[in-house]
Amino acid sequence: DLEKAVEDLSELLELPIEQENIPMLRQKVTDKTVYVQKRNEIVLDDTATGFLDGRWRWNVRLEGFEEPEKYEF
């Protein structure tokens, strides 16, 4: 979903700019930019939460990103 939205945004930015289409193009670019930004935040949040919850694991060792300790409640 995010990948497709980024591709759509890129295509919008490549369209020829004609005076009569500027308001419509501006609105479409703004809408798609807001959507991409929100989806990106969701993906980043889920990745961080998933890493802390143990749902995500790095497949290579990265300094500073050690496995989180499991907390029992």
All heavy atoms as a GROMACS GRO file, in nm:
protein
  615
    1ASP      N    1   0.082  -0.119   0.000
    1ASP     CA    2   0.000   0.000   0.000
    1ASP      C    3   0.087   0.126   0.000
    1ASP      O    4   0.065   0.216  -0.078
    1ASP     CB    5  -0.093  -0.004   0.121
    1ASP     CG    6  -0.199   0.102   0.118
    1ASP    OD1    7  -0.259   0.124   0.011
    1ASP    OD2    8  -0.223   0.163   0.222
    2LEU      N    9   0.185   0.130   0.090
    2LEU     CA   10   0.274   0.246   0.096
    2LEU      C   11   0.356   0.257  -0.032
    2LEU      O   12   0.372   0.366  -0.088
    2LEU     CB   13   0.366   0.236   0.219
    2LEU     CG   14   0.468   0.348   0.237
    2LEU    CD1   15   0.402   0.484   0.244
    2LEU    CD2   16   0.552   0.323   0.363
    3GLU      N   17   0.407   0.145  -0.080
    3GLU     CA   18   0.488   0.147  -0.202
    3GLU      C   19   0.406   0.201  -0.320
    3GLU      O   20   0.455   0.283  -0.398
    3GLU     CB   21   0.539   0.007  -0.232
    3GLU     CG   22   0.626   0.000  -0.356
    3GLU     CD   23   0.676  -0.140  -0.386
    3GLU    OE1   24   0.635  -0.237  -0.318
    3GLU    OE2   25   0.755  -0.153  -0.480
    4LYS      N   26   0.284   0.154  -0.333
    4LYS     CA   27   0.197   0.200  -0.443
    4LYS      C   28   0.168   0.349  -0.430
    4LYS      O   29   0.170   0.422  -0.530
    4LYS     CB   30   0.066   0.120  -0.440
    4LYS     CG   31  -0.040   0.169  -0.537
    4LYS     CD   32  -0.011   0.124  -0.678
    4LYS     CE   33  -0.129   0.145  -0.769
    4LYS     NZ   34  -0.133   0.272  -0.836
    5ALA      N   35   0.144   0.396  -0.310
    5ALA     CA   36   0.115   0.537  -0.289
    5ALA      C   37   0.236   0.624  -0.324
    5ALA      O   38   0.221   0.732  -0.383
    5ALA     CB   39   0.073   0.562  -0.144
    6VAL      N   40   0.356   0.577  -0.291
    6VAL     CA   41   0.478   0.651  -0.326
    6VAL      C   42   0.494   0.656  -0.478
    6VAL      O   43   0.530   0.760  -0.534
    6VAL     CB   44   0.602   0.589  -0.258
    6VAL    CG1   45   0.731   0.649  -0.312
    6VAL    CG2   46   0.594   0.607  -0.107
    7GLU      N   47   0.467   0.544  -0.544
    7GLU     CA   48   0.474   0.542  -0.690
    7GLU      C   49   0.373   0.637  -0.752
    7GLU      O   50   0.403   0.710  -0.847
    7GLU     CB   51   0.452   0.400  -0.742
    7GLU     CG   52   0.567   0.306  -0.713
    7GLU     CD   53   0.537   0.163  -0.752
    7GLU    OE1   54   0.433   0.137  -0.818
    7GLU    OE2   55   0.618   0.076  -0.718
    8ASP      N   56   0.251   0.638  -0.698
    8ASP     CA   57   0.148   0.730  -0.747
    8ASP      C   58   0.191   0.875  -0.729
    8ASP      O   59   0.171   0.959  -0.818
    8ASP     CB   60   0.015   0.707  -0.674
    8ASP     CG   61  -0.049   0.573  -0.707
    8ASP    OD1   62  -0.007   0.509  -0.805
    8ASP    OD2   63  -0.141   0.532  -0.633
    9LEU      N   64   0.248   0.906  -0.614
    9LEU     CA   65   0.294   1.042  -0.587
    9LEU      C   66   0.404   1.080  -0.686
    9LEU      O   67   0.404   1.191  -0.741
    9LEU     CB   68   0.344   1.054  -0.443
    9LEU     CG   69   0.398   1.190  -0.400
    9LEU    CD1   70   0.294   1.298  -0.419
    9LEU    CD2   71   0.446   1.184  -0.256
   10SER      N   72   0.495   0.989  -0.709
   10SER     CA   73   0.603   1.015  -0.805
   10SER      C   74   0.548   1.043  -0.944
   10SER      O   75   0.593   1.136  -1.013
   10SER     CB   76   0.698   0.895  -0.809
   10SER     OG   77   0.801   0.916  -0.901
   11GLU      N   78   0.449   0.966  -0.985
   11GLU     CA   79   0.386   0.988  -1.116
   11GLU      C   80   0.318   1.125  -1.123
   11GLU      O   81   0.325   1.193  -1.225
   11GLU     CB   82   0.287   0.877  -1.146
   11GLU     CG   83   0.353   0.744  -1.177
   11GLU     CD   84   0.252   0.633  -1.198
   11GLU    OE1   85   0.131   0.661  -1.214
   11GLU    OE2   86   0.295   0.516  -1.198
   12LEU      N   87   0.252   1.163  -1.015
   12LEU     CA   88   0.188   1.295  -1.013
   12LEU      C   89   0.290   1.406  -1.030
   12LEU      O   90   0.266   1.505  -1.099
   12LEU     CB   91   0.112   1.316  -0.881
   12LEU     CG   92  -0.021   1.244  -0.865
   12LEU    CD1   93  -0.073   1.259  -0.722
   12LEU    CD2   94  -0.123   1.299  -0.965
   13LEU      N   95   0.405   1.389  -0.966
   13LEU     CA   96   0.508   1.492  -0.973
   13LEU      C   97   0.574   1.499  -1.110
   13LEU      O   98   0.638   1.600  -1.143
   13LEU     CB   99   0.614   1.467  -0.865
   13LEU     CG  100   0.563   1.482  -0.722
   13LEU    CD1  101   0.668   1.437  -0.623
   13LEU    CD2  102   0.520   1.625  -0.696
   14GLU      N  103   0.559   1.395  -1.190
   14GLU     CA  104   0.618   1.392  -1.324
   14GLU      C  105   0.522   1.442  -1.431
   14GLU      O  106   0.562   1.458  -1.547
   14GLU     CB  107   0.665   1.251  -1.357
   14GLU     CG  108   0.782   1.207  -1.271
   14GLU     CD  109   0.818   1.060  -1.292
   14GLU    OE1  110   0.749   0.991  -1.371
   14GLU    OE2  111   0.915   1.016  -1.229
   15LEU      N  112   0.396   1.466  -1.395
   15LEU     CA  113   0.299   1.513  -1.493
   15LEU      C  114   0.337   1.652  -1.544
   15LEU      O  115   0.391   1.733  -1.468
   15LEU     CB  116   0.159   1.518  -1.431
   15LEU     CG  117   0.092   1.385  -1.401
   15LEU    CD1  118  -0.041   1.409  -1.329
   15LEU    CD2  119   0.067   1.308  -1.530
   16PRO      N  120   0.305   1.680  -1.669
   16PRO     CA  121   0.330   1.815  -1.720
   16PRO      C  122   0.239   1.915  -1.647
   16PRO      O  123   0.124   1.884  -1.616
   16PRO     CB  124   0.295   1.806  -1.868
   16PRO     CG  125   0.219   1.680  -1.886
   16PRO     CD  126   0.248   1.591  -1.769
   17ILE      N  127   0.293   2.031  -1.619
   17ILE     CA  128   0.217   2.134  -1.548
   17ILE      C  129   0.156   2.229  -1.650
   17ILE      O  130   0.227   2.295  -1.725
   17ILE     CB  131   0.306   2.210  -1.449
   17ILE    CG1  132   0.361   2.113  -1.345
   17ILE    CG2  133   0.230   2.324  -1.382
   17ILE    CD1  134   0.461   2.173  -1.251
   18GLU      N  135   0.024   2.233  -1.649
   18GLU     CA  136  -0.048   2.325  -1.736
   18GLU      C  137  -0.130   2.417  -1.648
   18GLU      O  138  -0.184   2.376  -1.546
   18GLU     CB  139  -0.136   2.246  -1.833
   18GLU     CG  140  -0.056   2.154  -1.925
   18GLU     CD  141  -0.145   2.064  -2.008
   18GLU    OE1  142  -0.267   2.088  -2.013
   18GLU    OE2  143  -0.091   1.971  -2.068
   19GLN      N  144  -0.138   2.540  -1.685
   19GLN     CA  145  -0.202   2.644  -1.604
   19GLN      C  146  -0.340   2.603  -1.554
   19GLN      O  147  -0.372   2.621  -1.437
   19GLN     CB  148  -0.212   2.775  -1.684
   19GLN     CG  149  -0.265   2.892  -1.605
   19GLN     CD  150  -0.172   2.936  -1.495
   19GLN    OE1  151  -0.051   2.927  -1.508
   19GLN    NE2  152  -0.228   2.982  -1.385
   20GLU      N  153  -0.421   2.545  -1.640
   20GLU     CA  154  -0.558   2.511  -1.601
   20GLU      C  155  -0.565   2.390  -1.507
   20GLU      O  156  -0.665   2.368  -1.440
   20GLU     CB  157  -0.647   2.487  -1.724
   20GLU     CG  158  -0.605   2.371  -1.810
   20GLU     CD  159  -0.501   2.406  -1.917
   20GLU    OE1  160  -0.455   2.522  -1.923
   20GLU    OE2  161  -0.468   2.317  -1.995
   21ASN      N  162  -0.458   2.312  -1.497
   21ASN     CA  163  -0.457   2.194  -1.413
   21ASN      C  164  -0.388   2.213  -1.278
   21ASN      O  165  -0.386   2.121  -1.196
   21ASN     CB  166  -0.389   2.076  -1.486
   21ASN     CG  167  -0.468   2.030  -1.606
   21ASN    OD1  168  -0.588   2.050  -1.615
   21ASN    ND2  169  -0.400   1.968  -1.699
   22ILE      N  170  -0.331   2.329  -1.256
   22ILE     CA  171  -0.254   2.352  -1.134
   22ILE      C  172  -0.336   2.328  -1.006
   22ILE      O  173  -0.291   2.256  -0.917
   22ILE     CB  174  -0.188   2.491  -1.134
   22ILE    CG1  175  -0.075   2.492  -1.238
   22ILE    CG2  176  -0.134   2.527  -0.995
   22ILE    CD1  177  -0.008   2.626  -1.256
   23PRO      N  178  -0.456   2.383  -0.991
   23PRO     CA  179  -0.532   2.360  -0.866
   23PRO      C  180  -0.562   2.211  -0.843
   23PRO      O  181  -0.546   2.161  -0.731
   23PRO     CB  182  -0.661   2.439  -0.886
   23PRO     CG  183  -0.626   2.543  -0.987
   23PRO     CD  184  -0.525   2.479  -1.078
   24MET      N  185  -0.601   2.139  -0.948
   24MET     CA  186  -0.632   1.997  -0.936
   24MET      C  187  -0.506   1.918  -0.902
   24MET      O  188  -0.506   1.833  -0.814
   24MET     CB  189  -0.694   1.945  -1.066
   24MET     CG  190  -0.731   1.798  -1.066
   24MET     SD  191  -0.604   1.686  -1.135
   24MET     CE  192  -0.560   1.762  -1.288
   25LEU      N  193  -0.397   1.947  -0.969
   25LEU     CA  194  -0.271   1.878  -0.946
   25LEU      C  195  -0.218   1.906  -0.806
   25LEU      O  196  -0.173   1.815  -0.736
   25LEU     CB  197  -0.169   1.920  -1.052
   25LEU     CG  198  -0.037   1.846  -1.052
   25LEU    CD1  199  -0.057   1.696  -1.071
   25LEU    CD2  200   0.054   1.901  -1.163
   26ARG      N  201  -0.228   2.031  -0.762
   26ARG     CA  202  -0.184   2.068  -0.627
   26ARG      C  203  -0.263   1.990  -0.522
   26ARG      O  204  -0.206   1.938  -0.426
   26ARG     CB  205  -0.202   2.218  -0.604
   26ARG     CG  206  -0.163   2.260  -0.463
   26ARG     CD  207  -0.185   2.408  -0.440
   26ARG     NE  208  -0.094   2.482  -0.524
   26ARG     CZ  209  -0.121   2.601  -0.577
   26ARG    NH1  210  -0.238   2.658  -0.557
   26ARG    NH2  211  -0.032   2.662  -0.652
   27GLN      N  212  -0.394   1.977  -0.540
   27GLN     CA  213  -0.477   1.904  -0.444
   27GLN      C  214  -0.441   1.755  -0.442
   27GLN      O  215  -0.430   1.695  -0.336
   27GLN     CB  216  -0.625   1.921  -0.477
   27GLN     CG  217  -0.716   1.860  -0.374
   27GLN     CD  218  -0.700   1.927  -0.238
   27GLN    OE1  219  -0.707   2.048  -0.227
   27GLN    NE2  220  -0.678   1.848  -0.134
   28LYS      N  221  -0.423   1.697  -0.559
   28LYS     CA  222  -0.388   1.555  -0.566
   28LYS      C  223  -0.252   1.528  -0.501
   28LYS      O  224  -0.235   1.431  -0.428
   28LYS     CB  225  -0.386   1.506  -0.711
   28LYS     CG  226  -0.522   1.485  -0.769
   28LYS     CD  227  -0.511   1.426  -0.909
   28LYS     CE  228  -0.648   1.392  -0.964
   28LYS     NZ  229  -0.641   1.325  -1.095
   29VAL      N  230  -0.153   1.614  -0.529
   29VAL     CA  231  -0.020   1.598  -0.470
   29VAL      C  232  -0.027   1.614  -0.318
   29VAL      O  233   0.032   1.535  -0.243
   29VAL     CB  234   0.081   1.697  -0.532
   29VAL    CG1  235   0.210   1.701  -0.452
   29VAL    CG2  236   0.110   1.660  -0.677
   30THR      N  237  -0.102   1.711  -0.271
   30THR     CA  238  -0.116   1.733  -0.127
   30THR      C  239  -0.183   1.613  -0.061
   30THR      O  240  -0.134   1.564   0.042
   30THR     CB  241  -0.198   1.861  -0.100
   30THR    OG1  242  -0.130   1.973  -0.158
   30THR    CG2  243  -0.216   1.885   0.050
   31ASP      N  244  -0.292   1.565  -0.117
   31ASP     CA  245  -0.363   1.450  -0.061
   31ASP      C  246  -0.273   1.327  -0.055
   31ASP      O  247  -0.267   1.256   0.047
   31ASP     CB  248  -0.488   1.417  -0.143
   31ASP     CG  249  -0.596   1.523  -0.132
   31ASP    OD1  250  -0.587   1.609  -0.042
   31ASP    OD2  251  -0.689   1.520  -0.216
   32LYS      N  252  -0.202   1.300  -0.163
   32LYS     CA  253  -0.117   1.181  -0.169
   32LYS      C  254   0.002   1.196  -0.073
   32LYS      O  255   0.043   1.099  -0.009
   32LYS     CB  256  -0.068   1.159  -0.312
   32LYS     CG  257  -0.008   1.025  -0.337
   32LYS     CD  258  -0.102   0.908  -0.314
   32LYS     CE  259  -0.205   0.896  -0.419
   32LYS     NZ  260  -0.283   0.770  -0.411
   33THR      N  261   0.056   1.316  -0.060
   33THR     CA  262   0.167   1.340   0.033
   33THR      C  263   0.125   1.315   0.177
   33THR      O  264   0.197   1.250   0.253
   33THR     CB  265   0.219   1.484   0.017
   33THR    OG1  266   0.264   1.502  -0.118
   33THR    CG2  267   0.333   1.512   0.113
   34VAL      N  268   0.008   1.362   0.213
   34VAL     CA  269  -0.043   1.340   0.350
   34VAL      C  270  -0.064   1.191   0.374
   34VAL      O  271  -0.027   1.138   0.479
   34VAL     CB  272  -0.174   1.419   0.372
   34VAL    CG1  273  -0.243   1.377   0.500
   34VAL    CG2  274  -0.145   1.569   0.373
   35TYR      N  275  -0.120   1.122   0.277
   35TYR     CA  276  -0.144   0.979   0.290
   35TYR      C  277  -0.012   0.903   0.308
   35TYR      O  278   0.001   0.818   0.397
   35TYR     CB  279  -0.220   0.926   0.168
   35TYR     CG  280  -0.245   0.778   0.175
   35TYR    CD1  281  -0.348   0.728   0.254
   35TYR    CD2  282  -0.165   0.689   0.106
   35TYR    CE1  283  -0.371   0.591   0.262
   35TYR    CE2  284  -0.187   0.552   0.115
   35TYR     CZ  285  -0.290   0.504   0.193
   35TYR     OH  286  -0.311   0.369   0.202
   36VAL      N  287   0.086   0.933   0.224
   36VAL     CA  288   0.217   0.867   0.232
   36VAL      C  289   0.281   0.894   0.367
   36VAL      O  290   0.336   0.802   0.430
   36VAL     CB  291   0.308   0.912   0.116
   36VAL    CG1  292   0.454   0.872   0.140
   36VAL    CG2  293   0.260   0.854  -0.016
   37GLN      N  294   0.274   1.016   0.414
   37GLN     CA  295   0.333   1.051   0.543
   37GLN      C  296   0.269   0.972   0.657
   37GLN      O  297   0.338   0.917   0.742
   37GLN     CB  298   0.319   1.201   0.569
   37GLN     CG  299   0.384   1.246   0.698
   37GLN     CD  300   0.371   1.396   0.718
   37GLN    OE1  301   0.295   1.464   0.650
   37GLN    NE2  302   0.446   1.448   0.812
   38LYS      N  303   0.137   0.963   0.657
   38LYS     CA  304   0.067   0.888   0.763
   38LYS      C  305   0.099   0.739   0.757
   38LYS      O  306   0.122   0.676   0.860
   38LYS     CB  307  -0.083   0.911   0.754
   38LYS     CG  308  -0.124   1.049   0.799
   38LYS     CD  309  -0.273   1.070   0.793
   38LYS     CE  310  -0.308   1.210   0.840
   38LYS     NZ  311  -0.451   1.233   0.842
   39ARG      N  312   0.099   0.681   0.638
   39ARG     CA  313   0.132   0.539   0.624
   39ARG      C  314   0.276   0.511   0.667
   39ARG      O  315   0.304   0.410   0.728
   39ARG     CB  316   0.111   0.490   0.480
   39ARG     CG  317  -0.032   0.490   0.434
   39ARG     CD  318  -0.120   0.397   0.513
   39ARG     NE  319  -0.070   0.261   0.509
   39ARG     CZ  320  -0.110   0.165   0.591
   39ARG    NH1  321  -0.200   0.189   0.683
   39ARG    NH2  322  -0.059   0.044   0.582
   40ASN      N  323   0.367   0.602   0.635
   40ASN     CA  324   0.506   0.587   0.674
   40ASN      C  325   0.518   0.586   0.827
   40ASN      O  326   0.590   0.502   0.883
   40ASN     CB  327   0.590   0.699   0.614
   40ASN     CG  328   0.738   0.680   0.640
   40ASN    OD1  329   0.794   0.575   0.618
   40ASN    ND2  330   0.801   0.785   0.690
   41GLU      N  331   0.446   0.676   0.893
   41GLU     CA  332   0.448   0.680   1.039
   41GLU      C  333   0.396   0.549   1.099
   41GLU      O  334   0.450   0.498   1.196
   41GLU     CB  335   0.366   0.798   1.091
   41GLU     CG  336   0.430   0.933   1.063
   41GLU     CD  337   0.339   1.050   1.097
   41GLU    OE1  338   0.230   1.028   1.156
   41GLU    OE2  339   0.376   1.163   1.063
   42ILE      N  340   0.291   0.494   1.039
   42ILE     CA  341   0.234   0.369   1.087
   42ILE      C  342   0.334   0.254   1.072
   42ILE      O  343   0.353   0.174   1.163
   42ILE     CB  344   0.102   0.337   1.012
   42ILE    CG1  345  -0.007   0.435   1.055
   42ILE    CG2  346   0.058   0.193   1.034
   42ILE    CD1  347  -0.131   0.432   0.969
   43VAL      N  348   0.401   0.248   0.957
   43VAL     CA  349   0.500   0.142   0.934
   43VAL      C  350   0.616   0.155   1.032
   43VAL      O  351   0.660   0.056   1.091
   43VAL     CB  352   0.550   0.145   0.788
   43VAL    CG1  353   0.672   0.056   0.770
   43VAL    CG2  354   0.440   0.103   0.692
   44LEU      N  355   0.666   0.276   1.052
   44LEU     CA  356   0.776   0.297   1.146
   44LEU      C  357   0.736   0.261   1.289
   44LEU      O  358   0.813   0.197   1.361
   44LEU     CB  359   0.826   0.441   1.139
   44LEU     CG  360   0.898   0.481   1.010
   44LEU    CD1  361   0.929   0.630   1.012
   44LEU    CD2  362   1.023   0.399   0.990
   45ASP      N  363   0.616   0.301   1.328
   45ASP     CA  364   0.568   0.270   1.464
   45ASP      C  365   0.552   0.120   1.483
   45ASP      O  366   0.594   0.065   1.585
   45ASP     CB  367   0.435   0.342   1.491
   45ASP     CG  368   0.386   0.318   1.631
   45ASP    OD1  369   0.459   0.352   1.726
   45ASP    OD2  370   0.274   0.265   1.646
   46ASP      N  371   0.493   0.053   1.385
   46ASP     CA  372   0.475  -0.091   1.395
   46ASP      C  373   0.609  -0.164   1.398
   46ASP      O  374   0.626  -0.261   1.472
   46ASP     CB  375   0.391  -0.144   1.280
   46ASP     CG  376   0.367  -0.294   1.293
   46ASP    OD1  377   0.305  -0.335   1.392
   46ASP    OD2  378   0.413  -0.368   1.205
   47THR      N  379   0.704  -0.117   1.321
   47THR     CA  380   0.837  -0.178   1.320
   47THR      C  381   0.904  -0.164   1.456
   47THR      O  382   0.958  -0.260   1.511
   47THR     CB  383   0.925  -0.117   1.210
   47THR    OG1  384   0.861  -0.136   1.083
   47THR    CG2  385   1.062  -0.181   1.206
   48ALA      N  386   0.900  -0.044   1.513
   48ALA     CA  387   0.962  -0.021   1.644
   48ALA      C  388   0.892  -0.102   1.752
   48ALA      O  389   0.957  -0.168   1.834
   48ALA     CB  390   0.958   0.128   1.678
   49THR      N  391   0.760  -0.102   1.752
   49THR     CA  392   0.684  -0.177   1.851
   49THR      C  393   0.707  -0.327   1.834
   49THR      O  394   0.727  -0.399   1.931
   49THR     CB  395   0.534  -0.146   1.840
   49THR    OG1  396   0.515  -0.005   1.858
   49THR    CG2  397   0.453  -0.220   1.944
   50GLY      N  398   0.706  -0.372   1.711
   50GLY     CA  399   0.729  -0.513   1.682
   50GLY      C  400   0.868  -0.559   1.726
   50GLY      O  401   0.886  -0.669   1.775
   51PHE      N  402   0.967  -0.473   1.709
   51PHE     CA  403   1.102  -0.506   1.754
   51PHE      C  404   1.105  -0.520   1.905
   51PHE      O  405   1.160  -0.616   1.959
   51PHE     CB  406   1.201  -0.398   1.707
   51PHE     CG  407   1.341  -0.423   1.752
   51PHE    CD1  408   1.415  -0.527   1.698
   51PHE    CD2  409   1.399  -0.343   1.847
   51PHE    CE1  410   1.546  -0.550   1.740
   51PHE    CE2  411   1.529  -0.365   1.891
   51PHE     CZ  412   1.602  -0.468   1.836
   52LEU      N  413   1.042  -0.425   1.974
   52LEU     CA  414   1.040  -0.430   2.120
   52LEU      C  415   0.958  -0.548   2.172
   52LEU      O  416   0.990  -0.606   2.276
   52LEU     CB  417   0.986  -0.299   2.178
   52LEU     CG  418   1.076  -0.178   2.156
   52LEU    CD1  419   1.006  -0.051   2.205
   52LEU    CD2  420   1.211  -0.195   2.225
   53ASP      N  421   0.853  -0.585   2.100
   53ASP     CA  422   0.768  -0.698   2.140
   53ASP      C  423   0.826  -0.833   2.098
   53ASP      O  424   0.772  -0.938   2.133
   53ASP     CB  425   0.628  -0.686   2.077
   53ASP     CG  426   0.547  -0.572   2.134
   53ASP    OD1  427   0.586  -0.517   2.239
   53ASP    OD2  428   0.445  -0.536   2.071
   54GLY      N  429   0.932  -0.832   2.020
   54GLY     CA  430   0.993  -0.955   1.975
   54GLY      C  431   0.931  -1.013   1.848
   54GLY      O  432   0.961  -1.124   1.808
   55ARG      N  433   0.839  -0.937   1.783
   55ARG     CA  434   0.779  -0.984   1.658
   55ARG      C  435   0.874  -0.966   1.540
   55ARG      O  436   0.862  -1.034   1.440
   55ARG     CB  437   0.650  -0.907   1.628
   55ARG     CG  438   0.536  -0.938   1.722
   55ARG     CD  439   0.407  -0.867   1.679
   55ARG     NE  440   0.418  -0.723   1.700
   55ARG     CZ  441   0.396  -0.630   1.607
   55ARG    NH1  442   0.364  -0.666   1.484
   55ARG    NH2  443   0.408  -0.502   1.634
   56TRP      N  444   0.965  -0.870   1.551
   56TRP     CA  445   1.062  -0.842   1.445
   56TRP      C  446   1.201  -0.875   1.497
   56TRP      O  447   1.234  -0.853   1.612
   56TRP     CB  448   1.059  -0.694   1.407
   56TRP     CG  449   0.932  -0.649   1.346
   56TRP    CD1  450   0.826  -0.592   1.410
   56TRP    CD2  451   0.895  -0.655   1.209
   56TRP    NE1  452   0.727  -0.563   1.321
   56TRP    CE2  453   0.766  -0.600   1.197
   56TRP    CE3  454   0.959  -0.701   1.095
   56TRP    CZ2  455   0.701  -0.591   1.075
   56TRP    CZ3  456   0.893  -0.692   0.974
   56TRP    CH2  457   0.765  -0.637   0.965
   57ARG      N  458   1.283  -0.925   1.410
   57ARG     CA  459   1.423  -0.952   1.443
   57ARG      C  460   1.510  -0.906   1.326
   57ARG      O  461   1.471  -0.916   1.211
   57ARG     CB  462   1.447  -1.100   1.464
   57ARG     CG  463   1.377  -1.156   1.584
   57ARG     CD  464   1.416  -1.302   1.603
   57ARG     NE  465   1.345  -1.355   1.716
   57ARG     CZ  466   1.391  -1.352   1.840
   57ARG    NH1  467   1.508  -1.298   1.866
   57ARG    NH2  468   1.321  -1.403   1.939
   58TRP      N  469   1.626  -0.851   1.359
   58TRP     CA  470   1.722  -0.815   1.256
   58TRP      C  471   1.782  -0.943   1.200
   58TRP      O  472   1.812  -1.037   1.272
   58TRP     CB  473   1.835  -0.728   1.314
   58TRP     CG  474   1.788  -0.596   1.366
   58TRP    CD1  475   1.772  -0.560   1.496
   58TRP    CD2  476   1.748  -0.484   1.288
   58TRP    NE1  477   1.725  -0.432   1.504
   58TRP    CE2  478   1.709  -0.382   1.377
   58TRP    CE3  479   1.742  -0.458   1.151
   58TRP    CZ2  480   1.666  -0.257   1.336
   58TRP    CZ3  481   1.698  -0.333   1.109
   58TRP    CH2  482   1.661  -0.235   1.200
   59ASN      N  483   1.802  -0.951   1.069
   59ASN     CA  484   1.864  -1.069   1.011
   59ASN      C  485   2.015  -1.051   0.995
   59ASN      O  486   2.083  -1.139   0.946
   59ASN     CB  487   1.798  -1.108   0.878
   59ASN     CG  488   1.806  -0.998   0.775
   59ASN    OD1  489   1.863  -0.893   0.797
   59ASN    ND2  490   1.745  -1.022   0.661
   60VAL      N  491   2.066  -0.935   1.036
   60VAL     CA  492   2.210  -0.910   1.046
   60VAL      C  493   2.234  -0.840   1.179
   60VAL      O  494   2.145  -0.774   1.233
   60VAL     CB  495   2.263  -0.822   0.930
   60VAL    CG1  496   2.252  -0.894   0.797
   60VAL    CG2  497   2.193  -0.689   0.924
   61ARG      N  498   2.352  -0.855   1.232
   61ARG     CA  499   2.383  -0.791   1.360
   61ARG      C  500   2.417  -0.644   1.335
   61ARG      O  501   2.501  -0.612   1.252
   61ARG     CB  502   2.501  -0.861   1.425
   61ARG     CG  503   2.531  -0.810   1.562
   61ARG     CD  504   2.613  -0.914   1.638
   61ARG     NE  505   2.646  -0.870   1.770
   61ARG     CZ  506   2.562  -0.867   1.873
   61ARG    NH1  507   2.439  -0.907   1.858
   61ARG    NH2  508   2.602  -0.826   1.991
   62LEU      N  509   2.348  -0.556   1.406
   62LEU     CA  510   2.371  -0.413   1.396
   62LEU      C  511   2.412  -0.360   1.532
   62LEU      O  512   2.342  -0.382   1.630
   62LEU     CB  513   2.244  -0.341   1.350
   62LEU     CG  514   2.192  -0.376   1.211
   62LEU    CD1  515   2.060  -0.307   1.185
   62LEU    CD2  516   2.292  -0.335   1.103
   63GLU      N  517   2.522  -0.290   1.535
   63GLU     CA  518   2.569  -0.233   1.660
   63GLU      C  519   2.468  -0.130   1.710
   63GLU      O  520   2.422  -0.044   1.634
   63GLU     CB  521   2.705  -0.166   1.640
   63GLU     CG  522   2.769  -0.124   1.769
   63GLU     CD  523   2.909  -0.070   1.749
   63GLU    OE1  524   2.981  -0.125   1.662
   63GLU    OE2  525   2.944   0.024   1.819
   64GLY      N  526   2.431  -0.140   1.836
   64GLY     CA  527   2.334  -0.047   1.894
   64GLY      C  528   2.191  -0.096   1.886
   64GLY      O  529   2.101  -0.033   1.938
   65PHE      N  530   2.169  -0.209   1.820
   65PHE     CA  531   2.035  -0.265   1.807
   65PHE      C  532   2.032  -0.408   1.858
   65PHE      O  533   1.998  -0.501   1.786
   65PHE     CB  534   1.986  -0.260   1.662
   65PHE     CG  535   1.956  -0.122   1.614
   65PHE    CD1  536   2.052  -0.050   1.544
   65PHE    CD2  537   1.835  -0.063   1.640
   65PHE    CE1  538   2.025   0.078   1.500
   65PHE    CE2  539   1.807   0.065   1.597
   65PHE     CZ  540   1.903   0.136   1.527
   66GLU      N  541   2.070  -0.425   1.982
   66GLU     CA  542   2.069  -0.557   2.041
   66GLU      C  543   1.926  -0.602   2.066
   66GLU      O  544   1.834  -0.521   2.073
   66GLU     CB  545   2.148  -0.559   2.172
   66GLU     CG  546   2.299  -0.549   2.153
   66GLU     CD  547   2.345  -0.410   2.112
   66GLU    OE1  548   2.279  -0.311   2.151
   66GLU    OE2  549   2.445  -0.399   2.040
   67GLU      N  550   1.908  -0.732   2.080
   67GLU     CA  551   1.776  -0.786   2.108
   67GLU      C  552   1.723  -0.726   2.238
   67GLU      O  553   1.793  -0.719   2.338
   67GLU     CB  554   1.784  -0.939   2.123
   67GLU     CG  555   1.815  -1.010   1.993
   67GLU     CD  556   1.701  -1.004   1.893
   67GLU    OE1  557   1.584  -1.009   1.935
   67GLU    OE2  558   1.730  -0.991   1.774
   68PRO      N  559   1.597  -0.681   2.238
   68PRO     CA  560   1.539  -0.627   2.362
   68PRO      C  561   1.517  -0.739   2.463
   68PRO      O  562   1.494  -0.854   2.425
   68PRO     CB  563   1.406  -0.568   2.317
   68PRO     CG  564   1.372  -0.641   2.192
   68PRO     CD  565   1.503  -0.678   2.128
   69GLU      N  566   1.529  -0.704   2.590
   69GLU     CA  567   1.503  -0.802   2.694
   69GLU      C  568   1.352  -0.824   2.702
   69GLU      O  569   1.274  -0.732   2.685
   69GLU     CB  570   1.555  -0.751   2.827
   69GLU     CG  571   1.706  -0.740   2.833
   69GLU     CD  572   1.754  -0.694   2.969
   69GLU    OE1  573   1.684  -0.720   3.070
   69GLU    OE2  574   1.860  -0.631   2.974
   70LYS      N  575   1.315  -0.947   2.731
   70LYS     CA  576   1.174  -0.978   2.749
   70LYS      C  577   1.133  -0.940   2.891
   70LYS      O  578   1.201  -0.972   2.987
   70LYS     CB  579   1.148  -1.127   2.729
   70LYS     CG  580   1.167  -1.172   2.587
   70LYS     CD  581   1.049  -1.132   2.506
   70LYS     CE  582   1.063  -1.187   2.365
   70LYS     NZ  583   0.953  -1.154   2.284
   71TYR      N  584   1.028  -0.866   2.902
   71TYR     CA  585   0.977  -0.828   3.031
   71TYR      C  586   0.852  -0.910   3.063
   71TYR      O  587   0.766  -0.927   2.977
   71TYR     CB  588   0.938  -0.678   3.033
   71TYR     CG  589   1.057  -0.588   3.011
   71TYR    CD1  590   1.079  -0.529   2.888
   71TYR    CD2  591   1.145  -0.561   3.115
   71TYR    CE1  592   1.188  -0.445   2.866
   71TYR    CE2  593   1.253  -0.477   3.096
   71TYR     CZ  594   1.273  -0.420   2.972
   71TYR     OH  595   1.382  -0.337   2.954
   72GLU      N  596   0.846  -0.963   3.181
   72GLU     CA  597   0.729  -1.037   3.222
   72GLU      C  598   0.646  -0.948   3.314
   72GLU      O  599   0.698  -0.888   3.405
   72GLU     CB  600   0.769  -1.166   3.292
   72GLU     CG  601   0.839  -1.261   3.196
   72GLU     CD  602   0.851  -1.400   3.256
   72GLU    OE1  603   0.768  -1.436   3.341
   72GLU    OE2  604   0.944  -1.469   3.214
   73PHE      N  605   0.520  -0.943   3.287
   73PHE     CA  606   0.430  -0.858   3.366
   73PHE      C  607   0.354  -0.939   3.466
   73PHE      O  608   0.318  -1.047   3.454
   73PHE     CB  609   0.332  -0.783   3.275
   73PHE     CG  610   0.403  -0.690   3.180
   73PHE    CD1  611   0.432  -0.728   3.050
   73PHE    CD2  612   0.441  -0.565   3.223
   73PHE    CE1  613   0.495  -0.643   2.963
   73PHE    CE2  614   0.504  -0.479   3.134
   73PHE     CZ  615   0.532  -0.517   3.006
   0.00000   0.00000   0.00000
